[in-house]
Amino acid sequence: EEEKQMQIGFDQGFDRALQLGKVCGSIYAKVICAVQRGSVSKTDAASNLSKLENMLMDTIPDDLEVCQSSIEDLELLLGNFQCDVTDEMAQLKNFLDATPQED
């Protein structure tokens, strides 16, 4: 029974992490396309891409629980790029809404 419960917890966590990874990857892909189209100057792009990579690949996945401040920081950073990530941001906010809040 203990192993069964551990497997259930792993499966739930894996699915959540997979979905979060897909959303972060989609955001990054859209930003890269915008940079390739030249919608951002190369100088600005290099600095902002570095920050974006850190946020999408480290900060948000390491939060374990998607937090409001991370989403707000990401929205501010994405304002530097001319790309539509409305759907992806809505999905991230759904992760926030699905996260149990501590009292």
ABEGO torsion letter per residue (X at the ends): XAAAAAAAAAAAAAAAAAAAAAAAAAAAAAAAAAAAAGABBAAAAAAAAAAAAAAAAAAAAAAGBBBAAAAAAAAAAAAABBBBAAAAAAAAAAAAAABBBBX
